[in-house]
Amino acid sequence: MHIPHTKSAERTQTEGSPLKGKSVVVTGAGVGLGRAYALALAAQGAQVMVNDLTAAGAEQTCQAIRASDGVAEAHTGSVADWTAAEDLIRACVDRYGSLDGLVNNAGVGRVCAPWDEDEAGARKVIETNLLGTLFCGVHAIRQMIEQTSGSIINIASGAATGHPTVATYGASKGGVLSLTYGWDVDLKGTGVRVNAVMPRAQTAMNPGDTSAGGSSPGGIDADVQPEVIAPLIAYLISDRSLAVSGQVIRHEGRMVTVVRRPSWEPGAEVGPETTLGEMAHIVDGLLTTTT
């Protein structure tokens, strides 16, 4: 479906500052997609707590925001550390008085065939991508429930559906999808919402790597810059999306798609005495009707 675009100047005039007064944490915002998200949120009026693993990266993003008269504060620490994640959320509340949004962007990529996997590499990916999202999200949820409002955006990846040589990375992002679905169920009626975004764009995670792509299966689209994805992030933080929760949205630069939640197909009854042969017949029949 093609939706016509209006001129960017006209959009800016009509939108104003939709995030004015909102306080948002963006993790992994020193470079790449995270930096683009932080800059875009600040440009829309948000006060941004910029987290990165390195102090230099976080401060550089803050300086860019302040240079455009935006408001930003730097935070250094690993999201994979429970205490650091808690400190990050507390720092935002202490500095700005509230936590209106969390963009769980921090992540690491890994291109590795399963037979070449090692413990250190696997742990780094899972701990950063999945546990980092979990840790920041849990601390944010506690604050947001008290406020009865807030928006969490988890950054996922199409790699979760399977792509060569990124199984561990894909598994970490598959876990992020499960967190999104689960948190959405748990947060019904609290005023807190959670969604996930699958971005497909050039990223510092694996710059120029066309073999896998940190945030996209099938390779990074070098023509899609991180800034292209940012309006979707701003929308999901804004009050324009108050009715949106539990959704996964894929942004490929030129196409935005809603990814439907996995569901069960109609099944077939079996009994306690079902034999291997009967089971084979049943499953083969189900596969034939669903493929």
Backbone bond lengths (Angstrom), bond angles and torsions (degrees), N, CA, C in turn:
res aa  C-N    CA-C-N  psi(-1)  N-CA   C-N-CA  omega(-1)  CA-C   N-CA-C  phi
1 M - - - 1.464 - - 1.515 108.95 -
2 H 1.301 116.43 130.48 1.466 121.22 179.32 1.513 109.51 -102.06
3 I 1.346 116.19 127.01 1.453 121.76 176.19 1.513 107.78 -114.01
4 P 1.321 118.75 120.24 1.472 121.17 -176.59 1.518 111.37 -60.13
5 H 1.317 115.82 144.91 1.466 122.27 177.76 1.524 109.68 -95.62
6 T 1.312 116.90 143.38 1.455 121.00 172.35 1.514 107.89 -94.71
7 K 1.298 116.97 166.80 1.460 120.66 179.39 1.518 109.50 -65.49
8 S 1.348 116.43 139.68 1.459 120.50 -176.43 1.524 112.04 -60.52
9 A 1.326 118.48 -35.52 1.461 120.90 179.95 1.525 110.44 -63.56
10 E 1.336 116.05 -39.93 1.455 120.08 179.02 1.519 110.61 -66.60
11 R 1.338 117.27 -39.07 1.460 120.80 179.79 1.527 109.63 -64.46
12 T 1.331 117.07 -41.63 1.458 120.58 -178.95 1.526 111.05 -62.26
13 Q 1.323 116.42 -41.37 1.452 120.13 -178.85 1.517 111.87 -65.05
14 T 1.335 116.85 -37.79 1.462 120.02 -176.17 1.511 112.42 -82.55
15 E 1.323 118.32 -28.38 1.455 120.67 -176.09 1.521 112.71 -83.01
16 G 1.329 117.63 -31.29 1.461 119.66 -179.65 1.518 111.22 64.69
17 S 1.345 115.80 -130.96 1.464 121.64 179.57 1.531 108.82 -123.00
18 P 1.307 117.83 77.80 1.463 121.49 -174.25 1.523 114.68 -65.39
19 L 1.333 117.77 -16.82 1.463 120.34 -179.09 1.521 112.55 -106.08
20 K 1.311 116.98 11.94 1.463 120.84 -178.30 1.532 109.96 -58.70
21 G 1.337 115.74 129.20 1.456 121.17 179.87 1.511 114.75 90.21
22 K 1.335 117.67 -9.35 1.461 120.49 179.85 1.528 110.55 -89.06
23 S 1.322 115.46 143.10 1.463 122.13 178.85 1.520 108.75 -111.22
24 V 1.317 116.26 125.26 1.462 120.87 -172.43 1.523 111.08 -131.07
25 V 1.328 115.77 136.25 1.461 122.42 172.92 1.522 108.41 -98.33
26 V 1.321 117.03 130.93 1.464 122.05 173.75 1.518 107.58 -122.34
27 T 1.312 117.63 119.19 1.464 120.96 179.86 1.524 110.37 -90.65
28 G 1.323 115.48 152.65 1.461 120.52 -178.83 1.519 111.79 58.96
29 A 1.344 116.14 41.76 1.466 120.74 -171.62 1.524 113.59 -99.91
30 G 1.313 117.42 14.57 1.451 119.63 179.93 1.515 113.56 -74.83
31 V 1.327 116.86 -29.16 1.465 121.44 -177.34 1.528 109.45 -146.32
32 G 1.322 115.19 172.34 1.453 122.23 168.53 1.516 116.11 58.02
33 L 1.331 114.75 -137.23 1.462 120.73 -176.92 1.518 111.92 -61.21
34 G 1.333 117.51 -43.52 1.456 120.60 -179.59 1.512 112.18 -59.84
35 R 1.303 116.21 -42.54 1.469 120.53 177.74 1.525 110.53 -62.50
36 A 1.328 116.46 -43.72 1.468 120.63 179.31 1.521 111.19 -61.96
37 Y 1.337 116.62 -40.34 1.464 119.90 178.51 1.525 110.40 -63.78
38 A 1.318 116.50 -46.54 1.464 120.68 -178.49 1.521 111.28 -60.94
39 L 1.327 117.26 -44.68 1.461 121.37 179.47 1.523 111.35 -62.95
40 A 1.329 116.12 -42.27 1.467 119.90 -178.63 1.521 111.58 -67.50
41 L 1.319 116.97 -41.49 1.462 120.66 179.58 1.526 110.71 -63.93
42 A 1.328 116.07 -42.05 1.461 120.32 178.48 1.524 110.83 -65.09
43 A 1.324 116.45 -38.56 1.466 120.52 179.76 1.518 111.46 -64.72
44 Q 1.328 116.39 -25.87 1.463 121.24 178.24 1.525 111.95 -89.77
45 G 1.337 117.15 5.76 1.453 120.86 173.81 1.508 116.46 106.18
46 A 1.339 117.93 -2.41 1.464 119.98 -177.89 1.519 111.74 -76.49
47 Q 1.331 115.08 151.75 1.461 122.39 169.55 1.524 105.86 -91.87
48 V 1.317 117.72 124.31 1.461 120.64 -169.33 1.526 112.12 -114.96
49 M 1.319 115.94 129.00 1.454 122.19 169.79 1.529 105.90 -94.60
50 V 1.309 115.64 110.98 1.464 121.99 -173.20 1.523 109.76 -95.02
51 N 1.305 116.35 109.97 1.469 120.92 179.02 1.523 110.87 -100.69
52 D 1.314 115.26 140.60 1.458 120.23 171.90 1.516 108.39 -155.24
53 L 1.321 115.79 161.28 1.452 120.66 179.37 1.514 111.93 -69.69
54 T 1.332 115.98 -25.10 1.464 120.19 179.43 1.527 109.84 -114.63
55 A 1.311 115.61 141.27 1.459 120.74 179.33 1.527 111.09 -64.42
56 A 1.333 116.42 -37.92 1.463 120.06 -178.66 1.521 111.34 -63.25
57 G 1.340 116.07 -43.33 1.458 119.97 -179.78 1.510 112.07 -63.05
58 A 1.333 117.06 -46.26 1.460 121.27 -179.95 1.521 110.85 -62.60
59 E 1.319 116.76 -43.04 1.464 120.45 -177.07 1.522 111.74 -69.41
60 Q 1.319 117.76 -35.14 1.462 120.51 178.60 1.527 110.92 -63.31
61 T 1.324 116.20 -41.05 1.462 119.38 177.55 1.521 110.45 -65.83
62 C 1.320 116.95 -41.55 1.464 121.06 178.39 1.525 111.00 -60.86
63 Q 1.322 116.56 -41.88 1.466 120.72 -179.76 1.520 110.61 -63.17
64 A 1.345 116.44 -39.08 1.464 120.12 178.80 1.529 110.61 -65.76
65 I 1.316 116.77 -37.61 1.461 120.66 178.35 1.519 110.65 -67.90
66 R 1.322 116.62 -45.55 1.469 120.23 -178.80 1.523 111.39 -66.28
67 A 1.328 116.67 -31.23 1.463 120.22 179.26 1.521 111.23 -63.70
68 S 1.312 116.50 -22.14 1.469 121.55 177.31 1.519 111.11 -104.32
69 D 1.331 115.89 22.87 1.468 123.04 177.97 1.523 113.02 67.21
70 G 1.327 116.97 23.89 1.451 120.72 176.23 1.516 111.45 -90.12
71 V 1.324 115.22 174.08 1.466 121.33 -178.64 1.524 109.13 -115.92
72 A 1.318 116.95 125.08 1.462 120.73 -178.53 1.519 110.96 -153.84
73 E 1.313 114.87 149.67 1.460 122.25 176.90 1.522 107.61 -133.05
74 A 1.334 116.82 141.10 1.459 121.22 -177.65 1.520 111.37 -91.69
75 H 1.332 114.86 144.78 1.463 121.44 174.41 1.518 108.07 -138.28
76 T 1.320 116.26 130.58 1.460 121.14 179.96 1.517 110.17 -111.74
77 G 1.316 116.47 131.39 1.451 119.79 177.63 1.513 111.30 162.72
78 S 1.329 115.91 158.41 1.459 121.74 -179.85 1.522 110.65 -87.95
79 V 1.315 116.35 127.92 1.459 120.48 178.29 1.527 111.21 -66.77
80 A 1.328 116.67 -18.22 1.457 120.96 179.83 1.522 112.22 -77.87
81 D 1.319 116.61 -2.96 1.463 122.80 176.92 1.527 108.39 -101.56
82 W 1.320 117.02 119.77 1.464 121.93 -176.15 1.528 112.16 -55.43
83 T 1.332 116.62 -45.05 1.467 121.39 -178.40 1.521 111.33 -68.41
84 A 1.332 116.80 -40.42 1.464 120.37 179.32 1.525 110.84 -65.51
85 A 1.325 116.31 -37.87 1.465 120.33 177.83 1.525 110.48 -64.75
86 E 1.322 116.26 -42.33 1.466 120.60 177.96 1.522 110.55 -63.36
87 D 1.333 116.35 -42.33 1.462 121.17 179.23 1.517 111.41 -62.87
88 L 1.332 117.06 -36.81 1.457 121.84 179.70 1.531 110.84 -61.60
89 I 1.320 116.05 -47.63 1.463 119.83 -179.38 1.533 110.31 -66.38
90 R 1.308 116.47 -42.00 1.461 120.17 179.29 1.532 110.91 -63.89
91 A 1.322 116.40 -38.39 1.465 120.36 -179.78 1.523 111.09 -61.35
92 C 1.323 116.32 -39.20 1.461 120.07 179.12 1.527 110.64 -65.37
93 V 1.325 116.23 -45.90 1.464 120.71 -178.92 1.525 110.50 -65.46
94 D 1.325 116.70 -42.68 1.459 120.52 179.62 1.527 111.54 -63.82
95 R 1.318 115.79 -38.09 1.469 120.09 -176.13 1.523 112.33 -78.73
96 Y 1.333 116.22 -42.70 1.456 119.57 -171.82 1.534 114.52 -113.12
97 G 1.320 117.26 -9.73 1.458 120.24 176.63 1.509 116.39 92.27
98 S 1.337 116.98 -8.08 1.463 119.98 179.99 1.524 109.77 -163.29
99 L 1.310 115.15 172.01 1.462 121.70 173.45 1.519 106.87 -131.75
100 D 1.312 115.91 103.10 1.459 120.59 -176.45 1.521 112.91 -96.22
101 G 1.328 116.42 -20.91 1.455 118.98 -178.92 1.512 112.10 -154.08
102 L 1.315 115.24 149.47 1.467 122.67 174.26 1.510 108.10 -134.89
103 V 1.328 116.25 124.81 1.463 121.44 174.49 1.517 107.11 -108.82
104 N 1.320 115.96 104.91 1.465 122.38 -178.97 1.525 109.35 -81.38
105 N 1.324 115.20 78.22 1.459 120.86 -174.25 1.525 114.09 -98.02
106 A 1.327 118.39 -28.14 1.474 120.92 -174.14 1.522 111.16 -54.34
107 G 1.309 115.68 132.30 1.461 119.16 179.65 1.509 111.79 -168.61
108 V 1.307 115.34 162.14 1.464 121.50 175.74 1.515 108.91 -127.11
109 G 1.313 115.95 145.32 1.458 120.85 178.64 1.515 110.82 -96.71
110 R 1.311 115.66 163.85 1.463 119.91 176.31 1.518 109.30 -155.80
111 V 1.317 115.72 119.94 1.461 122.05 175.03 1.519 107.18 -104.86
112 C 1.313 116.27 111.69 1.465 119.71 -173.95 1.523 109.84 -162.27
113 A 1.329 116.39 127.42 1.460 119.92 174.36 1.526 108.82 -66.94
114 P 1.328 118.61 147.07 1.470 120.03 -176.20 1.527 113.63 -57.28
115 W 1.312 118.03 -33.30 1.460 119.95 -179.53 1.525 113.10 -76.18
116 D 1.331 116.62 -10.48 1.458 120.83 176.17 1.529 112.75 -103.96
117 E 1.325 117.98 2.86 1.455 122.03 -176.94 1.518 111.01 -64.49
118 D 1.331 116.44 150.45 1.457 121.44 176.05 1.525 109.03 -136.50
119 E 1.312 116.03 162.53 1.455 120.65 -173.15 1.526 112.30 -62.45
120 A 1.329 116.60 -46.47 1.465 120.01 -175.76 1.524 111.62 -61.38
121 G 1.323 116.36 -45.62 1.463 120.08 -179.29 1.513 112.04 -65.87
122 A 1.327 116.22 -42.71 1.461 120.48 -179.76 1.523 111.34 -64.28
123 R 1.324 115.99 -43.53 1.471 119.64 179.87 1.531 111.56 -62.78
124 K 1.310 117.35 -40.88 1.462 120.28 -178.73 1.521 111.18 -61.21
125 V 1.325 116.59 -43.24 1.461 121.14 -179.28 1.523 111.22 -66.63
126 I 1.333 116.55 -49.72 1.462 120.03 -177.77 1.522 111.40 -66.38
127 E 1.318 117.04 -42.66 1.464 120.13 -177.46 1.523 111.93 -67.32
128 T 1.322 117.38 -38.35 1.464 119.74 -179.81 1.526 111.25 -77.21
129 N 1.316 116.78 -53.52 1.460 120.60 -172.31 1.524 113.62 -73.45
130 L 1.322 116.64 -43.32 1.461 119.45 -176.51 1.525 112.37 -93.79
131 L 1.339 117.06 -55.20 1.461 118.67 -179.47 1.529 111.52 -66.18
132 G 1.327 117.48 -35.39 1.461 119.97 177.84 1.521 111.33 -61.56
133 T 1.315 116.17 -43.21 1.467 121.12 176.14 1.518 110.39 -63.87
134 L 1.324 116.31 -43.87 1.465 121.65 179.52 1.527 111.35 -62.28
135 F 1.319 117.49 -48.98 1.461 121.41 -176.00 1.538 111.16 -62.51
136 C 1.316 116.52 -51.31 1.466 119.46 -179.84 1.524 110.46 -62.76
137 G 1.321 115.78 -40.26 1.453 119.63 -179.01 1.513 113.36 -64.06
138 V 1.325 117.21 -42.88 1.466 120.81 -179.63 1.528 110.63 -61.68
139 H 1.322 116.99 -46.57 1.469 120.08 -179.71 1.526 110.90 -66.37
140 A 1.329 116.24 -37.29 1.462 119.58 178.50 1.524 111.07 -67.48
141 I 1.317 116.66 -41.26 1.466 120.92 -179.15 1.523 110.67 -60.45
142 R 1.303 117.48 -41.53 1.465 120.82 179.43 1.521 110.96 -58.89
143 Q 1.331 116.07 -44.11 1.462 120.27 179.04 1.525 110.75 -68.71
144 M 1.315 117.11 -44.18 1.458 120.88 -175.76 1.526 112.01 -67.41
145 I 1.316 117.32 -34.93 1.458 119.96 177.73 1.525 110.41 -62.90
146 E 1.327 116.64 -39.51 1.466 120.38 176.28 1.528 111.17 -61.75
147 Q 1.320 115.99 -36.63 1.465 121.25 -179.68 1.525 112.24 -80.26
148 T 1.338 116.32 -17.30 1.474 124.85 -172.34 1.530 111.55 61.23
149 S 1.315 116.57 30.51 1.465 120.26 177.43 1.521 110.19 -164.91
150 G 1.330 115.31 158.40 1.457 120.23 176.64 1.511 111.30 148.63
151 S 1.319 115.78 155.49 1.463 121.56 -179.86 1.524 109.55 -130.08
152 I 1.331 116.05 126.22 1.465 122.12 176.86 1.520 108.30 -111.77
153 I 1.320 115.63 130.99 1.463 121.34 176.03 1.519 108.19 -118.51
154 N 1.306 116.73 116.51 1.461 122.81 176.17 1.523 109.00 -95.34
155 I 1.307 116.79 131.15 1.462 120.01 179.04 1.519 109.07 -90.78
156 A 1.316 114.84 114.14 1.467 122.35 -178.06 1.526 109.59 -105.72
157 S 1.301 116.91 -160.09 1.467 120.83 -179.82 1.515 109.91 -161.92
158 G 1.327 115.36 145.70 1.452 120.61 174.43 1.512 112.19 -64.39
159 A 1.346 116.98 -13.62 1.463 120.36 177.07 1.522 111.18 -61.57
160 A 1.331 117.05 -18.27 1.462 120.92 179.19 1.519 111.78 -64.03
161 T 1.319 117.24 -20.44 1.471 120.76 -179.25 1.528 112.58 -89.01
162 G 1.334 116.59 -2.56 1.456 120.95 177.85 1.514 112.63 108.01
163 H 1.339 115.56 123.10 1.461 121.71 178.05 1.520 107.43 -157.13
164 P 1.323 118.73 143.74 1.468 121.06 -176.42 1.522 113.72 -56.34
165 T 1.294 115.58 136.18 1.472 127.32 171.20 1.534 115.01 66.39
166 V 1.326 118.64 14.67 1.459 119.66 175.99 1.529 111.09 -132.28
167 A 1.329 116.61 34.65 1.461 120.05 -175.70 1.529 112.87 -61.51
168 T 1.328 117.22 -42.92 1.462 119.84 -179.43 1.515 110.44 -65.95
169 Y 1.316 116.71 -45.18 1.464 120.67 175.93 1.525 110.41 -59.81
170 G 1.325 116.17 -45.54 1.457 120.29 178.95 1.515 112.47 -60.68
171 A 1.328 116.23 -38.21 1.465 120.26 178.47 1.521 111.07 -64.62
172 S 1.333 116.70 -39.20 1.466 119.94 178.78 1.522 110.47 -63.75
173 K 1.323 116.82 -38.42 1.458 121.03 179.76 1.533 111.66 -77.67
174 G 1.332 116.36 -28.12 1.459 119.14 172.88 1.517 110.57 -64.17
175 G 1.325 115.49 -37.77 1.458 120.12 175.31 1.517 111.75 -63.91
176 V 1.336 116.69 -35.94 1.461 121.00 177.36 1.532 110.28 -63.49
177 L 1.326 116.68 -39.05 1.461 119.72 176.57 1.520 110.79 -63.13
178 S 1.324 117.15 -42.97 1.471 120.61 179.25 1.521 111.29 -63.19
179 L 1.341 116.96 -39.73 1.464 120.46 175.76 1.527 110.32 -59.84
180 T 1.315 116.14 -43.26 1.460 120.70 -179.09 1.517 110.96 -60.38
181 Y 1.326 116.40 -48.51 1.465 120.58 179.92 1.531 111.07 -63.91
182 G 1.327 116.35 -44.26 1.459 120.91 -177.51 1.513 112.69 -67.14
183 W 1.335 116.16 -44.88 1.463 119.55 178.86 1.526 110.87 -63.36
184 D 1.316 116.83 -37.70 1.458 119.68 178.82 1.526 110.79 -58.66
185 V 1.315 116.39 -43.26 1.467 120.78 178.69 1.523 110.46 -64.48
186 D 1.330 116.57 -45.88 1.464 121.08 -176.95 1.529 112.86 -67.56
187 L 1.338 116.82 -27.96 1.458 120.52 -173.39 1.526 114.31 -96.17
188 K 1.316 117.28 5.19 1.458 120.18 178.12 1.526 110.20 -55.81
189 G 1.317 116.50 129.91 1.444 121.29 176.34 1.515 115.51 84.41
190 T 1.333 117.37 -0.10 1.470 120.29 -178.38 1.525 112.79 -94.13
191 G 1.330 116.54 -14.70 1.461 120.05 -174.11 1.510 112.94 89.70
192 V 1.340 116.36 -3.87 1.469 121.82 179.04 1.521 108.61 -101.16
193 R 1.313 116.37 133.26 1.461 119.80 -179.98 1.524 110.60 -124.15
194 V 1.307 115.38 155.44 1.460 121.00 -178.10 1.517 109.33 -141.07
195 N 1.320 114.99 133.83 1.458 121.95 178.13 1.528 108.71 -137.78
196 A 1.312 115.79 168.09 1.465 120.67 177.19 1.519 109.49 -127.41
197 V 1.317 114.77 148.84 1.463 121.61 177.32 1.518 108.90 -124.26
198 M 1.325 115.81 134.42 1.465 122.27 173.63 1.525 107.53 -106.55
199 P 1.323 118.77 97.54 1.472 119.89 -179.84 1.524 111.60 -87.55
200 R 1.305 115.68 144.78 1.462 120.39 174.03 1.526 107.49 -126.91
201 A 1.325 114.81 95.74 1.464 119.98 -175.77 1.515 110.14 -158.06
202 Q 1.314 115.36 168.80 1.453 120.47 176.10 1.523 108.87 -62.84
203 T 1.321 116.52 132.83 1.455 120.85 -177.31 1.515 110.74 -142.52
204 A 1.315 115.60 150.34 1.461 121.04 179.00 1.513 112.07 -69.37
205 M 1.346 117.12 -11.60 1.457 119.54 179.02 1.528 110.58 -59.66
206 N 1.337 115.80 -45.90 1.460 121.82 176.62 1.524 108.17 -141.11
207 P 1.330 119.68 66.59 1.460 121.45 -173.98 1.520 112.31 -59.23
208 G 1.333 115.40 126.26 1.449 120.12 176.19 1.506 114.66 74.44
209 D 1.327 118.45 3.44 1.456 121.48 -178.99 1.514 109.03 -83.48
210 T 1.296 117.68 111.31 1.458 120.95 -178.44 1.521 112.07 -97.52
211 S 1.321 117.82 7.48 1.462 119.92 -179.09 1.510 112.55 -86.00
212 A 1.328 116.96 -25.50 1.463 117.88 -179.03 1.507 111.24 -147.02
213 G 1.299 117.15 -61.23 1.461 119.73 -179.53 1.504 111.04 94.20
214 G 1.325 116.59 119.34 1.451 120.95 -176.77 1.495 114.27 -55.15
215 S 1.323 117.75 -39.29 1.453 119.22 -175.35 1.515 112.34 -116.46
216 S 1.311 117.85 10.42 1.457 117.88 -177.08 1.512 111.70 -152.57
217 P 1.341 117.79 130.87 1.451 119.98 174.59 1.519 110.05 -72.30
218 G 1.306 116.90 152.39 1.444 119.44 176.78 1.509 113.76 83.61
219 G 1.335 116.75 9.56 1.453 119.51 176.51 1.509 113.66 101.88
220 I 1.288 116.39 155.85 1.449 122.86 177.65 1.517 109.06 -83.45
221 D 1.318 116.75 136.08 1.453 121.23 174.90 1.521 107.80 -85.62
222 A 1.320 116.06 101.71 1.461 120.99 -174.67 1.518 112.45 -62.90
223 D 1.343 117.69 -19.76 1.448 121.11 -179.47 1.521 112.26 -79.89
224 V 1.326 117.45 -14.94 1.460 120.97 -178.00 1.525 108.96 -99.13
225 Q 1.297 115.99 111.33 1.458 121.21 179.98 1.534 110.02 -85.80
226 P 1.332 117.20 154.88 1.464 120.66 -177.76 1.524 114.17 -54.71
227 E 1.334 116.85 -32.53 1.467 120.38 -178.06 1.526 112.55 -61.37
228 V 1.336 116.50 -24.08 1.461 120.48 -179.18 1.529 111.01 -68.19
229 I 1.318 116.73 -30.97 1.466 121.12 -177.35 1.531 111.19 -80.40
230 A 1.335 117.22 -25.34 1.463 122.45 -170.44 1.532 115.66 -56.22
231 P 1.348 121.04 -38.34 1.468 118.98 -179.69 1.525 113.48 -59.55
232 L 1.315 118.20 -31.14 1.462 120.49 177.34 1.520 110.24 -66.34
233 I 1.330 116.52 -40.75 1.458 120.65 178.09 1.529 109.94 -63.02
234 A 1.339 116.56 -45.18 1.460 120.65 179.55 1.524 111.25 -61.52
235 Y 1.307 116.56 -40.15 1.469 120.69 178.61 1.527 111.28 -60.97
236 L 1.329 117.19 -45.20 1.463 120.90 -176.66 1.529 112.49 -70.95
237 I 1.328 117.54 -20.65 1.460 120.86 174.15 1.534 110.10 -83.08
238 S 1.310 116.37 -31.50 1.462 121.32 -173.30 1.529 112.38 -72.56
239 D 1.324 115.07 165.82 1.460 121.01 177.82 1.526 112.15 -72.49
240 R 1.313 117.57 -9.42 1.461 120.70 175.64 1.522 111.42 -64.82
241 S 1.335 116.87 -19.34 1.471 120.85 -177.32 1.527 112.20 -112.62
242 L 1.320 117.49 26.75 1.467 120.69 -177.16 1.530 112.75 -59.29
243 A 1.316 117.46 -26.74 1.466 120.71 -178.69 1.525 112.54 -92.11
244 V 1.335 116.91 2.71 1.465 120.93 -175.27 1.520 110.00 -102.98
245 S 1.320 117.23 118.04 1.466 121.40 176.29 1.524 109.39 -155.45
246 G 1.320 114.78 149.84 1.454 120.17 179.99 1.515 113.77 75.17
247 Q 1.338 116.98 16.75 1.457 121.43 -177.24 1.526 111.99 -103.04
248 V 1.317 115.43 150.84 1.456 122.12 173.25 1.522 106.80 -118.89
249 I 1.328 116.51 122.50 1.458 120.95 -175.99 1.527 109.09 -121.27
250 R 1.311 115.23 125.93 1.467 120.92 179.20 1.526 109.40 -98.88
251 H 1.323 116.27 130.19 1.460 122.37 179.53 1.515 107.96 -121.18
252 E 1.328 115.94 113.61 1.459 120.93 -177.19 1.524 112.07 -104.51
253 G 1.323 116.87 14.36 1.452 119.41 179.93 1.508 112.23 94.89
254 R 1.327 116.93 -50.21 1.455 121.45 179.55 1.523 112.33 -114.11
255 M 1.311 116.05 -1.50 1.460 120.61 -178.00 1.520 109.75 -148.09
256 V 1.334 116.38 132.43 1.461 122.45 174.46 1.524 107.32 -112.94
257 T 1.326 115.89 128.74 1.462 121.39 -175.33 1.523 110.38 -131.84
258 V 1.317 116.79 139.34 1.459 121.20 172.70 1.521 108.28 -87.24
259 V 1.322 116.53 125.35 1.465 122.05 -179.67 1.528 107.82 -93.51
260 R 1.309 116.73 118.13 1.448 120.87 -176.56 1.521 111.84 -73.06
261 R 1.304 115.46 145.95 1.459 121.51 179.25 1.529 110.25 -66.46
262 P 1.337 118.40 139.30 1.471 119.95 177.42 1.523 111.11 -57.19
263 S 1.318 116.10 143.41 1.466 120.15 -179.46 1.521 109.44 -144.06
264 W 1.327 115.85 166.57 1.447 121.12 179.76 1.521 110.88 -90.83
265 E 1.330 115.29 136.88 1.452 120.36 173.88 1.531 109.17 -78.89
266 P 1.334 117.69 160.24 1.476 119.72 174.71 1.525 110.49 -54.58
267 G 1.316 116.49 137.02 1.460 120.11 -175.36 1.522 113.43 -107.06
268 A 1.320 115.13 -168.91 1.468 122.66 179.20 1.519 108.55 -130.73
269 E 1.314 116.58 141.42 1.455 121.20 -179.31 1.519 111.21 -73.33
270 V 1.327 115.47 141.71 1.465 121.56 175.01 1.519 107.94 -132.18
271 G 1.318 116.11 158.30 1.451 120.58 179.59 1.512 111.90 -113.44
272 P 1.320 117.43 170.44 1.468 121.08 -178.77 1.527 113.13 -64.52
273 E 1.326 117.59 -18.43 1.466 120.76 -178.64 1.524 112.33 -101.58
274 T 1.326 117.67 12.65 1.458 120.76 -178.93 1.521 110.76 -60.72
275 T 1.325 116.30 128.39 1.464 121.54 -178.52 1.525 110.93 -87.48
276 L 1.334 115.01 170.26 1.457 119.78 176.94 1.522 110.40 -59.24
277 G 1.316 117.00 -45.09 1.452 120.10 -179.48 1.514 112.43 -62.04
278 E 1.329 116.06 -42.65 1.462 120.31 178.51 1.529 110.80 -65.42
279 M 1.326 115.53 -40.64 1.452 119.35 178.37 1.519 111.55 -62.67
280 A 1.340 116.38 -41.29 1.457 120.73 177.93 1.519 110.36 -60.01
281 H 1.323 117.10 -42.62 1.455 121.59 179.75 1.532 110.40 -63.60
282 I 1.343 116.57 -42.85 1.456 121.60 -178.94 1.514 110.84 -65.13
283 V 1.328 117.13 -50.54 1.466 120.56 -176.89 1.522 111.29 -66.64
284 D 1.349 117.00 -41.22 1.464 119.56 177.18 1.520 111.46 -59.10
285 G 1.335 115.19 -37.84 1.455 119.10 178.84 1.520 112.24 -68.01
286 L 1.328 115.97 -40.83 1.463 119.65 178.08 1.521 111.35 -64.37
287 L 1.324 116.78 -42.34 1.458 120.35 179.12 1.503 111.86 -64.68
288 T 1.320 117.36 -35.22 1.454 121.41 179.61 1.523 111.66 -66.13
289 T 1.331 116.17 -36.07 1.466 119.37 -177.23 1.521 113.52 -85.01
290 T 1.324 117.80 -11.63 1.466 120.17 -177.01 1.517 113.36 -111.21
291 T 1.314 118.42 -0.10 1.465 121.19 179.99 1.524 111.05 -115.75
